Amino acid sequence: MKPRDYEKAWHTLKEKMLSDYVKTHKAVEKIIKPNNQYHLFQVANAMVGKNELQRLLEVMDYLDETNEFSNLLHDLERGSE
């Protein structure tokens, strides 16, 4: 694979992960009630997925020396996403 192809693949992967993080973040925020066993499983599963994406995206921000993910987190905290 040419270096340019790796760069394109990196950006494509990061964009997909950023999009997935926003979807997961919104899903976790939405899943509050009812409080039954299946529901608790859904909440736990969504939170694990969100945490894993967050960890990977923080590493990607560090490696590509951008602040794309930290900017997204800031926007989500402000409620603008």
VMD Tcl script that builds the backbone (N, CA, C; Angstrom):
set m [mol new atoms 243]
animate dup $m
set s [atomselect $m all]
$s set {name element resname resid chain x y z} {
  {N N MET 1 A 0.851 -1.175 0.000}
  {CA C MET 1 A 0.000 0.000 0.000}
  {C C MET 1 A 0.895 1.237 0.000}
  {N N LYS 2 A 0.549 2.205 -0.804}
  {CA C LYS 2 A 1.308 3.450 -0.862}
  {C C LYS 2 A 1.031 4.281 0.388}
  {N N PRO 3 A 2.015 5.111 0.808}
  {CA C PRO 3 A 1.794 5.966 1.987}
  {C C PRO 3 A 0.531 6.816 1.876}
  {N N ARG 4 A 0.234 7.278 0.682}
  {CA C ARG 4 A -0.960 8.106 0.476}
  {C C ARG 4 A -2.230 7.302 0.768}
  {N N ASP 5 A -2.207 6.016 0.394}
  {CA C ASP 5 A -3.357 5.140 0.650}
  {C C ASP 5 A -3.563 4.932 2.149}
  {N N TYR 6 A -2.451 4.792 2.887}
  {CA C TYR 6 A -2.550 4.655 4.343}
  {C C TYR 6 A -3.157 5.906 4.967}
  {N N GLU 7 A -2.732 7.062 4.474}
  {CA C GLU 7 A -3.256 8.327 5.005}
  {C C GLU 7 A -4.757 8.434 4.753}
  {N N LYS 8 A -5.183 8.066 3.550}
  {CA C LYS 8 A -6.612 8.108 3.224}
  {C C LYS 8 A -7.389 7.126 4.101}
  {N N ALA 9 A -6.838 5.922 4.289}
  {CA C ALA 9 A -7.498 4.920 5.129}
  {C C ALA 9 A -7.607 5.413 6.569}
  {N N TRP 10 A -6.556 6.074 7.056}
  {CA C TRP 10 A -6.552 6.632 8.421}
  {C C TRP 10 A -7.687 7.637 8.574}
  {N N HIS 11 A -7.772 8.575 7.632}
  {CA C HIS 11 A -8.803 9.612 7.722}
  {C C HIS 11 A -10.208 9.026 7.596}
  {N N THR 12 A -10.371 8.044 6.722}
  {CA C THR 12 A -11.667 7.385 6.569}
  {C C THR 12 A -12.066 6.679 7.864}
  {N N LEU 13 A -11.127 5.956 8.459}
  {CA C LEU 13 A -11.397 5.263 9.719}
  {C C LEU 13 A -11.740 6.252 10.823}
  {N N LYS 14 A -10.981 7.338 10.915}
  {CA C LYS 14 A -11.218 8.306 11.984}
  {C C LYS 14 A -12.581 8.976 11.811}
  {N N GLU 15 A -12.948 9.338 10.598}
  {CA C GLU 15 A -14.263 9.943 10.355}
  {C C GLU 15 A -15.379 8.989 10.760}
  {N N LYS 16 A -15.240 7.703 10.419}
  {CA C LYS 16 A -16.247 6.700 10.786}
  {C C LYS 16 A -16.339 6.571 12.302}
  {N N MET 17 A -15.194 6.546 12.972}
  {CA C MET 17 A -15.192 6.409 14.426}
  {C C MET 17 A -15.775 7.646 15.101}
  {N N LEU 18 A -15.500 8.830 14.573}
  {CA C LEU 18 A -16.086 10.055 15.125}
  {C C LEU 18 A -17.606 10.012 15.000}
  {N N SER 19 A -18.079 9.585 13.836}
  {CA C SER 19 A -19.518 9.469 13.611}
  {C C SER 19 A -20.134 8.437 14.561}
  {N N ASP 20 A -19.465 7.296 14.705}
  {CA C ASP 20 A -19.952 6.261 15.623}
  {C C ASP 20 A -19.984 6.768 17.058}
  {N N TYR 21 A -18.989 7.570 17.442}
  {CA C TYR 21 A -18.948 8.095 18.807}
  {C C TYR 21 A -20.155 8.995 19.067}
  {N N VAL 22 A -20.478 9.863 18.107}
  {CA C VAL 22 A -21.625 10.762 18.275}
  {C C VAL 22 A -22.905 9.945 18.422}
  {N N LYS 23 A -23.077 8.933 17.575}
  {CA C LYS 23 A -24.270 8.082 17.657}
  {C C LYS 23 A -24.345 7.362 19.005}
  {N N THR 24 A -23.218 6.824 19.450}
  {CA C THR 24 A -23.185 6.109 20.725}
  {C C THR 24 A -23.431 7.053 21.886}
  {N N HIS 25 A -22.840 8.238 21.820}
  {CA C HIS 25 A -23.040 9.248 22.870}
  {C C HIS 25 A -24.523 9.588 23.003}
  {N N LYS 26 A -25.173 9.815 21.870}
  {CA C LYS 26 A -26.602 10.142 21.890}
  {C C LYS 26 A -27.431 8.966 22.406}
  {N N ALA 27 A -27.045 7.742 22.038}
  {CA C ALA 27 A -27.774 6.557 22.500}
  {C C ALA 27 A -27.657 6.402 24.009}
  {N N VAL 28 A -26.466 6.614 24.550}
  {CA C VAL 28 A -26.266 6.500 25.996}
  {C C VAL 28 A -27.077 7.560 26.716}
  {N N GLU 29 A -27.101 8.769 26.181}
  {CA C GLU 29 A -27.862 9.853 26.801}
  {C C GLU 29 A -29.362 9.554 26.787}
  {N N LYS 30 A -29.824 8.864 25.727}
  {CA C LYS 30 A -31.247 8.578 25.562}
  {C C LYS 30 A -31.720 7.411 26.427}
  {N N ILE 31 A -30.846 6.435 26.651}
  {CA C ILE 31 A -31.218 5.212 27.371}
  {C C ILE 31 A -31.153 5.477 28.870}
  {N N ILE 32 A -32.212 5.939 29.438}
  {CA C ILE 32 A -32.242 6.209 30.873}
  {C C ILE 32 A -33.230 5.273 31.563}
  {N N LYS 33 A -34.417 5.116 31.033}
  {CA C LYS 33 A -35.438 4.272 31.645}
  {C C LYS 33 A -36.033 3.381 30.573}
  {N N PRO 34 A -36.634 2.317 30.822}
  {CA C PRO 34 A -37.020 1.674 32.076}
  {C C PRO 34 A -35.826 0.983 32.720}
  {N N ASN 35 A -36.019 0.554 33.940}
  {CA C ASN 35 A -34.937 -0.022 34.726}
  {C C ASN 35 A -35.140 -1.529 34.888}
  {N N ASN 36 A -34.948 -2.297 33.810}
  {CA C ASN 36 A -35.048 -3.753 33.903}
  {C C ASN 36 A -33.724 -4.380 33.457}
  {N N GLN 37 A -33.608 -5.690 33.584}
  {CA C GLN 37 A -32.345 -6.386 33.308}
  {C C GLN 37 A -31.867 -6.162 31.872}
  {N N TYR 38 A -32.754 -6.327 30.899}
  {CA C TYR 38 A -32.374 -6.139 29.499}
  {C C TYR 38 A -31.935 -4.707 29.254}
  {N N HIS 39 A -32.664 -3.773 29.830}
  {CA C HIS 39 A -32.337 -2.366 29.665}
  {C C HIS 39 A -30.960 -2.056 30.250}
  {N N LEU 40 A -30.669 -2.595 31.431}
  {CA C LEU 40 A -29.364 -2.373 32.054}
  {C C LEU 40 A -28.241 -2.943 31.190}
  {N N PHE 41 A -28.504 -4.081 30.536}
  {CA C PHE 41 A -27.524 -4.658 29.617}
  {C C PHE 41 A -27.271 -3.708 28.451}
  {N N GLN 42 A -28.328 -3.126 27.899}
  {CA C GLN 42 A -28.181 -2.180 26.792}
  {C C GLN 42 A -27.344 -0.974 27.209}
  {N N VAL 43 A -27.623 -0.443 28.381}
  {CA C VAL 43 A -26.887 0.719 28.882}
  {C C VAL 43 A -25.410 0.370 29.048}
  {N N ALA 44 A -25.137 -0.758 29.690}
  {CA C ALA 44 A -23.744 -1.166 29.914}
  {C C ALA 44 A -23.016 -1.381 28.596}
  {N N ASN 45 A -23.671 -2.022 27.653}
  {CA C ASN 45 A -23.075 -2.281 26.347}
  {C C ASN 45 A -22.766 -0.973 25.620}
  {N N ALA 46 A -23.692 -0.036 25.633}
  {CA C ALA 46 A -23.482 1.255 24.976}
  {C C ALA 46 A -22.344 2.026 25.640}
  {N N MET 47 A -22.271 1.972 26.954}
  {CA C MET 47 A -21.218 2.700 27.666}
  {C C MET 47 A -19.838 2.101 27.391}
  {N N VAL 48 A -19.751 0.783 27.309}
  {CA C VAL 48 A -18.475 0.136 26.990}
  {C C VAL 48 A -18.037 0.532 25.585}
  {N N GLY 49 A -18.964 0.503 24.637}
  {CA C GLY 49 A -18.640 0.913 23.273}
  {C C GLY 49 A -18.190 2.358 23.208}
  {N N LYS 50 A -18.868 3.214 23.924}
  {CA C LYS 50 A -18.519 4.638 23.947}
  {C C LYS 50 A -17.126 4.834 24.538}
  {N N ASN 51 A -16.838 4.155 25.644}
  {CA C ASN 51 A -15.527 4.289 26.284}
  {C C ASN 51 A -14.401 3.774 25.393}
  {N N GLU 52 A -14.641 2.672 24.695}
  {CA C GLU 52 A -13.621 2.121 23.800}
  {C C GLU 52 A -13.361 3.073 22.637}
  {N N LEU 53 A -14.418 3.604 22.038}
  {CA C LEU 53 A -14.234 4.579 20.962}
  {C C LEU 53 A -13.490 5.808 21.467}
  {N N GLN 54 A -13.832 6.268 22.658}
  {CA C GLN 54 A -13.162 7.444 23.214}
  {C C GLN 54 A -11.666 7.183 23.376}
  {N N ARG 55 A -11.318 6.027 23.910}
  {CA C ARG 55 A -9.908 5.693 24.110}
  {C C ARG 55 A -9.154 5.669 22.779}
  {N N LEU 56 A -9.727 5.018 21.775}
  {CA C LEU 56 A -9.074 4.924 20.469}
  {C C LEU 56 A -8.962 6.285 19.790}
  {N N LEU 57 A -10.014 7.094 19.882}
  {CA C LEU 57 A -9.988 8.406 19.240}
  {C C LEU 57 A -9.008 9.356 19.926}
  {N N GLU 58 A -8.840 9.232 21.228}
  {CA C GLU 58 A -7.836 10.046 21.918}
  {C C GLU 58 A -6.432 9.685 21.434}
  {N N VAL 59 A -6.173 8.395 21.243}
  {CA C VAL 59 A -4.879 7.959 20.720}
  {C C VAL 59 A -4.695 8.470 19.291}
  {N N MET 60 A -5.742 8.388 18.481}
  {CA C MET 60 A -5.645 8.868 17.101}
  {C C MET 60 A -5.366 10.371 17.061}
  {N N ASP 61 A -6.032 11.147 17.919}
  {CA C ASP 61 A -5.749 12.586 18.005}
  {C C ASP 61 A -4.276 12.822 18.331}
  {N N TYR 62 A -3.758 12.051 19.265}
  {CA C TYR 62 A -2.358 12.190 19.667}
  {C C TYR 62 A -1.430 11.847 18.500}
  {N N LEU 63 A -1.708 10.738 17.819}
  {CA C LEU 63 A -0.834 10.281 16.745}
  {C C LEU 63 A -0.856 11.196 15.526}
  {N N ASP 64 A -2.037 11.713 15.172}
  {CA C ASP 64 A -2.075 12.582 13.990}
  {C C ASP 64 A -1.981 14.062 14.358}
  {N N GLU 65 A -1.751 14.312 15.645}
  {CA C GLU 65 A -1.528 15.670 16.157}
  {C C GLU 65 A -2.644 16.642 15.776}
  {N N THR 66 A -3.874 16.143 15.841}
  {CA C THR 66 A -5.035 17.009 15.623}
  {C C THR 66 A -5.830 17.065 16.917}
  {N N ASN 67 A -6.811 17.900 16.936}
  {CA C ASN 67 A -7.708 17.991 18.090}
  {C C ASN 67 A -9.138 17.690 17.674}
  {N N GLU 68 A -9.300 16.927 16.603}
  {CA C GLU 68 A -10.643 16.662 16.091}
  {C C GLU 68 A -11.550 16.052 17.154}
  {N N PHE 69 A -11.052 15.038 17.852}
  {CA C PHE 69 A -11.892 14.377 18.844}
  {C C PHE 69 A -12.111 15.255 20.064}
  {N N SER 70 A -11.080 15.911 20.538}
  {CA C SER 70 A -11.266 16.776 21.713}
  {C C SER 70 A -12.208 17.928 21.379}
  {N N ASN 71 A -12.155 18.422 20.138}
  {CA C ASN 71 A -13.108 19.457 19.721}
  {C C ASN 71 A -14.533 18.908 19.690}
  {N N LEU 72 A -14.685 17.673 19.213}
  {CA C LEU 72 A -16.002 17.037 19.188}
  {C C LEU 72 A -16.541 16.875 20.608}
  {N N LEU 73 A -15.687 16.431 21.539}
  {CA C LEU 73 A -16.116 16.297 22.932}
  {C C LEU 73 A -16.586 17.636 23.487}
  {N N HIS 74 A -15.850 18.677 23.175}
  {CA C HIS 74 A -16.223 20.021 23.635}
  {C C HIS 74 A -17.590 20.409 23.073}
  {N N ASP 75 A -17.804 20.157 21.779}
  {CA C ASP 75 A -19.093 20.470 21.155}
  {C C ASP 75 A -20.230 19.669 21.794}
  {N N LEU 76 A -19.983 18.387 22.069}
  {CA C LEU 76 A -21.020 17.553 22.684}
  {C C LEU 76 A -21.361 18.036 24.088}
  {N N GLU 77 A -20.354 18.467 24.835}
  {CA C GLU 77 A -20.605 18.993 26.178}
  {C C GLU 77 A -21.445 20.262 26.126}
  {N N ARG 78 A -21.220 21.071 25.098}
  {CA C ARG 78 A -21.990 22.304 24.940}
  {C C ARG 78 A -23.366 22.023 24.351}
  {N N GLY 79 A -23.544 20.819 23.828}
  {CA C GLY 79 A -24.836 20.450 23.258}
  {C C GLY 79 A -25.039 20.941 21.844}
  {N N SER 80 A -23.939 21.228 21.129}
  {CA C SER 80 A -24.082 21.768 19.778}
  {C C SER 80 A -23.983 20.703 18.705}
  {N N GLU 81 A -23.853 19.436 19.058}
  {CA C GLU 81 A -23.750 18.369 18.065}
  {C C GLU 81 A -25.078 17.673 17.926}
}
mol reanalyze $m
mol bondsrecalc $m
mol representation Tube
mol addrep $m
